[in-house]
Amino acid sequence: MTAAVTPKGERRKVALVEAAADLLLEGGLDAVRHRAVASRADLPLASTTYYFESLDDLVAAAVETCGNRELDMMRARVAEVSQRNRGVDATVELLVDMLIGVFESADGRREQLVSRCERFVAFARHPELRETQLRLRSQLEDLIVEVLRRSGREIGPDGLRRLVCVVDGAAVGALSAADPDPMGFAREMLVQVIDILAPMAPR
């Protein structure tokens, strides 16, 4: 049995991943370096190469951890959604609150939205992260489908893909604006297409 699978080893590995995830949120992929991760986790530098075969493996673990943190926040929002038929404005408000509002809470999570947008580009530049991206995206899509189901709506695979692209594009576009308002921009975009992408389910 190696140290990596002992309780102490697992604790160290988790500490490294959490530290890497925090650095990823604060400074993007470039901030995740062996020395910085070890320092943040208060562990020896050698531990980063002992528990992870490469920096890419550590980055992938950090990306998945960030994604799972976001999904946990979104699941909490979805759990509060009641089952009833909703019109355009109410449905859009729920979706935008879940997908973007979760990053703009009072305790200052806006940097998480910036980090998420940066990861969109990272997935394109780093093919080794694609498996992680697909796994996280699948869980996100399940949450969207559930919100729509609870709102009396239905959506197919093509509509789901387009809905996610609308929200993601709105977030990126708004963050680059002089007066950024990701939630407002996403609402504006979704209101125009929600009935097309996710019509009311037949009674």
C-alpha positions as CSV (number, residue, x, y, z in Angstrom):
1,M,0.0,0.0,0.0
2,T,1.4,3.4,-1.0
3,A,1.1,6.6,0.9
4,A,-1.4,7.9,-1.8
5,V,-4.0,5.4,-0.7
6,T,-3.6,5.7,3.1
7,P,-5.9,8.1,4.9
8,K,-3.0,10.6,5.3
9,G,-2.1,10.2,1.6
10,E,-5.7,10.8,0.6
11,R,-5.9,13.9,2.8
12,R,-2.8,15.3,1.2
13,K,-4.1,14.6,-2.3
14,V,-7.4,16.3,-1.6
15,A,-5.6,19.3,-0.1
16,L,-3.5,19.6,-3.3
17,V,-6.6,19.5,-5.5
18,E,-8.5,22.0,-3.4
19,A,-5.5,24.3,-3.4
20,A,-5.2,23.9,-7.2
21,A,-8.9,24.6,-7.6
22,D,-8.6,27.8,-5.5
23,L,-5.7,29.0,-7.6
24,L,-7.6,28.2,-10.8
25,L,-10.5,30.4,-9.7
26,E,-8.2,33.2,-8.7
27,G,-5.8,33.3,-11.6
28,G,-6.8,30.9,-14.3
29,L,-4.8,27.9,-15.6
30,D,-1.5,29.8,-15.6
31,A,-1.8,30.1,-11.8
32,V,-1.8,26.3,-11.3
33,R,1.8,25.5,-10.9
34,H,3.5,22.8,-8.8
35,R,5.2,25.3,-6.4
36,A,2.1,27.5,-6.1
37,V,-0.2,24.5,-5.4
38,A,2.2,23.1,-2.8
39,S,2.6,26.4,-1.1
40,R,-1.2,27.0,-0.9
41,A,-1.7,23.5,0.5
42,D,1.1,23.9,2.9
43,L,2.8,20.7,1.7
44,P,6.3,19.9,0.3
45,L,6.8,20.7,-3.3
46,A,7.6,17.0,-4.0
47,S,4.1,16.0,-3.0
48,T,2.6,17.5,-6.2
49,T,4.7,15.1,-8.4
50,Y,4.2,12.2,-5.9
51,Y,0.4,12.3,-6.0
52,F,0.0,13.4,-9.7
53,E,1.9,12.0,-12.7
54,S,2.0,15.4,-14.4
55,L,0.8,19.0,-14.1
56,D,-1.9,18.2,-16.6
57,D,-3.3,15.6,-14.2
58,L,-3.4,18.1,-11.4
59,V,-5.0,20.8,-13.6
60,A,-7.6,18.3,-14.7
61,A,-8.4,17.5,-11.1
62,A,-8.7,21.2,-10.3
63,V,-11.0,21.8,-13.2
64,E,-13.3,19.0,-12.2
65,T,-13.3,20.2,-8.6
66,C,-14.3,23.8,-9.7
67,G,-17.0,22.3,-11.9
68,N,-18.3,20.1,-9.1
69,R,-18.4,23.1,-6.7
70,E,-20.5,25.0,-9.3
71,L,-22.8,22.1,-9.9
72,D,-23.4,21.7,-6.1
73,M,-24.5,25.3,-5.9
74,M,-26.8,24.9,-9.0
75,R,-28.3,21.7,-7.5
76,A,-29.2,23.6,-4.4
77,R,-31.0,26.2,-6.5
78,V,-32.9,23.5,-8.5
79,A,-34.0,21.7,-5.3
80,E,-35.9,24.8,-4.4
81,V,-37.9,24.9,-7.7
82,S,-41.5,23.9,-7.3
83,Q,-43.5,22.0,-10.0
84,R,-45.8,24.3,-11.9
85,N,-46.3,25.6,-15.4
86,R,-44.3,28.8,-15.9
87,G,-44.4,31.5,-18.6
88,V,-41.5,32.9,-20.5
89,D,-40.3,35.4,-17.9
90,A,-40.5,33.1,-14.9
91,T,-38.8,30.2,-16.7
92,V,-36.0,32.5,-17.9
93,E,-35.5,33.9,-14.5
94,L,-35.1,30.4,-13.0
95,L,-32.6,29.4,-15.6
96,V,-30.5,32.6,-15.4
97,D,-30.5,32.4,-11.6
98,M,-29.3,28.9,-11.7
99,L,-26.7,29.3,-14.4
100,I,-25.3,32.7,-13.7
101,G,-26.9,34.1,-10.6
102,V,-25.2,31.4,-8.5
103,F,-21.9,33.2,-9.3
104,E,-23.0,36.7,-8.4
105,S,-24.1,36.1,-4.8
106,A,-23.5,38.6,-2.0
107,D,-20.4,36.8,-0.8
108,G,-18.5,37.7,-3.9
109,R,-18.4,34.7,-6.3
110,R,-18.3,36.7,-9.5
111,E,-14.7,35.6,-10.1
112,Q,-16.1,32.0,-10.4
113,L,-18.1,33.1,-13.5
114,V,-14.9,34.7,-15.0
115,S,-13.0,31.5,-14.3
116,R,-15.8,29.4,-15.8
117,C,-15.6,31.5,-19.0
118,E,-11.9,31.1,-19.1
119,R,-12.3,27.4,-18.9
120,F,-14.4,27.4,-22.0
121,V,-11.3,28.5,-23.9
122,A,-9.0,26.2,-22.0
123,F,-11.1,23.2,-23.1
124,A,-10.5,24.1,-26.7
125,R,-6.7,24.6,-26.1
126,H,-6.2,21.6,-23.9
127,P,-7.7,18.4,-25.5
128,E,-6.7,16.4,-22.4
129,L,-9.5,18.3,-20.5
130,R,-12.2,17.3,-22.9
131,E,-13.3,14.2,-21.0
132,T,-13.7,16.3,-17.8
133,Q,-15.6,19.0,-19.8
134,L,-18.0,16.4,-21.3
135,R,-18.7,14.9,-17.8
136,L,-19.4,18.3,-16.2
137,R,-21.5,19.5,-19.2
138,S,-23.6,16.4,-19.0
139,Q,-24.5,17.0,-15.4
140,L,-25.2,20.7,-16.1
141,E,-27.6,19.7,-18.9
142,D,-29.4,17.3,-16.6
143,L,-30.0,20.2,-14.2
144,I,-31.4,22.4,-17.0
145,V,-33.7,19.7,-18.2
146,E,-35.0,19.2,-14.6
147,V,-35.7,23.0,-14.2
148,L,-37.6,23.0,-17.4
149,R,-39.5,19.8,-16.5
150,R,-40.5,21.5,-13.2
151,S,-41.7,24.5,-15.2
152,G,-43.9,22.4,-17.5
153,R,-41.6,22.5,-20.4
154,E,-39.7,20.0,-22.6
155,I,-36.5,20.3,-24.6
156,G,-34.6,18.1,-27.0
157,P,-30.9,17.5,-27.4
158,D,-30.5,20.2,-30.1
159,G,-32.5,22.7,-28.1
160,L,-30.6,22.0,-25.0
161,R,-27.3,22.5,-26.8
162,R,-28.5,25.8,-28.2
163,L,-29.8,27.0,-24.8
164,V,-26.5,26.4,-23.1
165,C,-24.7,28.2,-26.0
166,V,-27.0,31.2,-25.6
167,V,-26.3,31.5,-21.9
168,D,-22.6,30.9,-22.2
169,G,-22.3,33.4,-25.1
170,A,-24.3,36.0,-23.1
171,A,-22.0,35.5,-20.1
172,V,-18.8,35.9,-22.1
173,G,-20.2,38.9,-24.0
174,A,-21.4,40.7,-20.9
175,L,-18.2,40.2,-19.0
176,S,-16.3,42.0,-21.8
177,A,-18.7,44.9,-21.9
178,A,-17.9,48.3,-20.3
179,D,-20.8,47.9,-17.9
180,P,-21.0,44.1,-17.4
181,D,-24.4,42.6,-16.5
182,P,-24.2,38.9,-17.3
183,M,-27.6,38.1,-15.8
184,G,-29.4,40.9,-17.6
185,F,-27.8,40.1,-20.9
186,A,-28.6,36.3,-20.5
187,R,-32.3,37.2,-19.7
188,E,-32.5,39.4,-22.7
189,M,-31.2,36.6,-25.0
190,L,-33.2,33.8,-23.5
191,V,-36.6,35.6,-23.5
192,Q,-36.4,35.7,-27.2
193,V,-35.8,32.0,-27.8
194,I,-37.1,30.0,-24.7
195,D,-40.5,29.2,-26.3
196,I,-38.7,27.9,-29.4
197,L,-36.0,25.9,-27.6
198,A,-38.2,24.6,-24.7
199,P,-41.9,24.9,-25.5
200,M,-44.6,24.0,-23.0
201,A,-45.1,20.3,-22.7
202,P,-48.4,18.9,-24.2
203,R,-51.1,18.4,-21.6
